[in-house]
Amino acid sequence: AMASINVKPWGVQVAGNFRRSAAIGQWLRVKSRFPALLASHDPVVSRVRTPIGRRGIYAVRIGADSRGEANGICNKLQSVGGACVVMRNR
């Protein structure tokens, strides 16, 4: 059984794919490119609905307690060439 994760109110989405395994693969590639920045973060993989396609995608998000914290993580990642988007977790 997986431990229940306390989902934080904000998330920095760093990967997403229709297949869970592919989304996790994307995250592992991002983490290996930016280990110093991302080593301390444990992301949450969640199924999210998208406007395009009813199935939704598996999103990999790093949790944050506030929008400011999420923006800070995302800005650091973008400054070294990464891609991310800040989302409110529902």
The 8 nearest C-alpha neighbors of each residue, nearest first, counted from 0:
[[1, 2, 3, 4, 5, 44, 43, 45],
 [2, 0, 3, 4, 43, 44, 5, 45],
 [3, 1, 4, 0, 5, 43, 6, 44],
 [2, 4, 1, 5, 6, 0, 43, 44],
 [5, 3, 6, 2, 43, 1, 7, 42],
 [4, 6, 7, 3, 62, 2, 8, 43],
 [7, 5, 4, 8, 62, 88, 43, 9],
 [6, 8, 62, 9, 64, 63, 5, 88],
 [7, 9, 88, 64, 87, 6, 63, 65],
 [10, 8, 87, 63, 88, 7, 62, 65],
 [9, 11, 62, 61, 86, 60, 63, 85],
 [10, 12, 85, 61, 60, 84, 69, 13],
 [11, 13, 60, 84, 83, 59, 14, 10],
 [12, 14, 83, 59, 60, 11, 82, 26],
 [15, 13, 59, 22, 26, 25, 58, 12],
 [14, 16, 58, 22, 57, 59, 56, 13],
 [15, 17, 22, 18, 56, 57, 21, 19],
 [16, 18, 56, 57, 19, 55, 15, 22],
 [19, 17, 16, 21, 20, 22, 57, 56],
 [18, 20, 22, 21, 57, 23, 17, 16],
 [21, 19, 23, 22, 18, 24, 16, 25],
 [20, 22, 24, 18, 23, 19, 16, 25],
 [23, 21, 16, 15, 25, 19, 24, 20],
 [24, 22, 26, 20, 25, 21, 27, 19],
 [23, 25, 21, 27, 22, 26, 20, 28],
 [26, 24, 22, 28, 23, 27, 14, 21],
 [25, 27, 23, 29, 24, 28, 14, 30],
 [28, 26, 30, 24, 25, 29, 31, 23],
 [27, 29, 31, 25, 26, 30, 32, 24],
 [30, 28, 26, 32, 31, 27, 25, 33],
 [29, 31, 27, 33, 34, 32, 28, 37],
 [30, 32, 28, 34, 29, 33, 27, 26],
 [33, 31, 29, 30, 34, 28, 27, 81],
 [32, 34, 30, 36, 31, 35, 37, 29],
 [35, 33, 38, 37, 30, 31, 36, 32],
 [36, 34, 33, 37, 38, 39, 30, 32],
 [35, 37, 34, 33, 38, 76, 39, 75],
 [36, 38, 34, 40, 39, 30, 35, 33],
 [39, 37, 34, 40, 35, 36, 30, 41],
 [38, 40, 37, 41, 36, 35, 34, 42],
 [41, 39, 37, 38, 42, 61, 62, 36],
 [42, 40, 61, 39, 43, 38, 62, 37],
 [41, 43, 61, 60, 40, 59, 44, 62],
 [42, 44, 60, 59, 45, 61, 41, 62],
 [45, 43, 59, 58, 57, 60, 42, 46],
 [46, 44, 58, 57, 47, 43, 59, 60],
 [45, 47, 57, 56, 58, 55, 48, 44],
 [48, 46, 55, 56, 57, 45, 49, 58],
 [47, 49, 55, 56, 46, 54, 50, 53],
 [48, 50, 55, 51, 47, 52, 53, 56],
 [49, 51, 52, 48, 53, 55, 54, 47],
 [52, 50, 49, 53, 55, 48, 54, 56],
 [53, 51, 54, 55, 50, 49, 48, 56],
 [52, 54, 55, 51, 49, 48, 50, 56],
 [55, 53, 52, 56, 48, 17, 49, 47],
 [54, 56, 48, 49, 47, 53, 52, 46],
 [57, 55, 17, 16, 47, 46, 58, 15],
 [56, 58, 46, 15, 16, 45, 19, 17],
 [59, 57, 15, 45, 44, 14, 56, 60],
 [60, 58, 44, 14, 12, 43, 13, 15],
 [61, 59, 12, 11, 42, 10, 43, 13],
 [60, 62, 42, 11, 10, 43, 12, 40],
 [61, 63, 10, 7, 9, 60, 11, 42],
 [62, 64, 9, 69, 10, 65, 7, 68],
 [65, 63, 7, 8, 9, 68, 62, 66],
 [66, 64, 68, 67, 63, 9, 69, 8],
 [65, 67, 69, 68, 70, 9, 64, 63],
 [68, 66, 70, 65, 69, 71, 64, 63],
 [67, 69, 71, 65, 70, 66, 63, 72],
 [70, 68, 66, 72, 63, 71, 67, 11],
 [71, 69, 73, 67, 68, 72, 74, 66],
 [70, 72, 68, 74, 69, 73, 67, 75],
 [73, 71, 69, 75, 70, 74, 76, 68],
 [72, 74, 70, 76, 75, 71, 83, 77],
 [73, 75, 77, 71, 76, 72, 70, 78],
 [76, 74, 78, 72, 73, 77, 71, 79],
 [75, 77, 81, 73, 74, 78, 79, 72],
 [76, 78, 81, 80, 74, 79, 75, 82],
 [79, 77, 75, 76, 80, 74, 81, 73],
 [80, 78, 77, 76, 81, 75, 33, 74],
 [81, 79, 77, 78, 76, 82, 75, 33],
 [82, 80, 77, 76, 79, 83, 78, 29],
 [81, 83, 77, 13, 80, 76, 84, 73],
 [84, 82, 13, 12, 73, 11, 81, 85],
 [83, 85, 12, 11, 86, 73, 13, 82],
 [84, 86, 11, 10, 12, 69, 70, 83],
 [87, 85, 10, 9, 88, 11, 84, 12],
 [86, 88, 9, 10, 8, 89, 85, 66],
 [89, 87, 8, 9, 10, 86, 7, 6],
 [88, 87, 8, 9, 6, 86, 7, 47]]
